[in-house]
Amino acid sequence: MGKRIAVVGAGALGGYVGGYFARDGHDVTLIDMWPENIEAIRSRGLELDGVTPEEKFTVKDVKTLHMTEVQSLAREKPVDIAFVAVKAYDTEWATMLIKPYLAPDGYVVSLQNCVNEEKIAGIVGWGKTLGVVASVISVEMYDAARIRRTAAKGGTQHTVFRVGEVHGVITQRVQELVVMFARIDSAKATTNLWGERWSKLVLNGMRNGVSAITGLTTPQCDQNAAVRRFSIGLAGEAVRVAQALGFQLENLGKLKPERLALAAEGDAAARGEIESLMLAPAQANPRGEMQRPSMAQDIGKGRRTEIDFMNGYIVEKGKLLGIPTQAHEKLVGLVTRLERGEVTPSPSHLGG
């Protein structure tokens, strides 16, 4: 397309996507606030890895900017597409950072967890705001300029990247983005961005904080009966909140939203079905033992988590609608204490 691309936040997901874009010949600039990351990319390249040998490669000579160098963009061609790939709590300042350098028809894409499009639109306008939901991708930056993916590529079995406009129309720019993302993994245009966002929020809400507070990997969480059932309770509450807001949820892999809600509400048949699906190995994965969601990774690195923007957001919406979210409230409290160092990770926090 010959378009100028900026990725604000060259961490796990931003670096992974930006690395693939650079390898494919796109004009990409990676912007990050971690100096060691930028210096490592400049000195040895951006190293990407995955489940198969074909996914291991190094991208050399990627354009990079420290956050303090962003003003140099004023002397270059304007940015056509800006991907915001920072934590949810950094969304506003990251969007403000790149806004002055957007082309007149440039736009910002939320490539993040949680629901951030409204924050971005409040800064650049709804007409310049798009979203990309990365579903079941499991990427981790385990060292400066080193990113690995621990989930197998989706291929024809699971669509990883879902690209959409906030108003649901399949526009030319959505189609262009789909082509770009399809070079990385399976991708599609969606008319249901909000439903996709909330579906991912349901999944993150039942996975991220649970792994963080228990210290377990995702497969280990599912194998622990008490933890598994707490996760189902989280999912059920989130589904009911999303439904009350009027969103049409997508399936979470093989997990159907309504069955999750029924399982959480005590339907024995639904619970048996959901537990069987959670226990059954999705596919042979040599890196399954390494699958820790982003929040568990943040705790391991001593970083702030997105608990308030993930489970806390569900609690906030639940209160607005009068829908109980006790499991989410409990998890928010536990992870907040974990961040403060008041507790240590253990399955016992959830009865496991």
Secondary structure as UniProt FT lines:
FT   STRAND          4..8
FT   HELIX           12..23
FT   TURN            24..25
FT   STRAND          27..32
FT   HELIX           35..44
FT   STRAND          46..49
FT   HELIX           53..55
FT   STRAND          57..59
FT   STRAND          63..66
FT   HELIX           67..75
FT   STRAND          79..84
FT   HELIX           88..90
FT   HELIX           91..98
FT   HELIX           99..101
FT   STRAND          102..110
FT   HELIX           117..124
FT   HELIX           126..128
FT   STRAND          129..134
FT   STRAND          139..143
FT   TURN            144..145
FT   STRAND          146..149
FT   TURN            155..157
FT   STRAND          161..165
FT   TURN            166..167
FT   HELIX           172..182
FT   TURN            183..184
FT   STRAND          187..189
FT   HELIX           193..214
FT   HELIX           218..223
FT   HELIX           225..244
FT   TURN            245..246
FT   TURN            253..254
FT   HELIX           257..264
FT   TURN            265..266
FT   HELIX           268..279
FT   TURN            286..287
FT   HELIX           288..290
FT   HELIX           294..300
FT   TURN            301..302
FT   TURN            307..310
FT   HELIX           311..321
FT   HELIX           326..339
FT   TURN            340..341
FT   HELIX           347..350
//
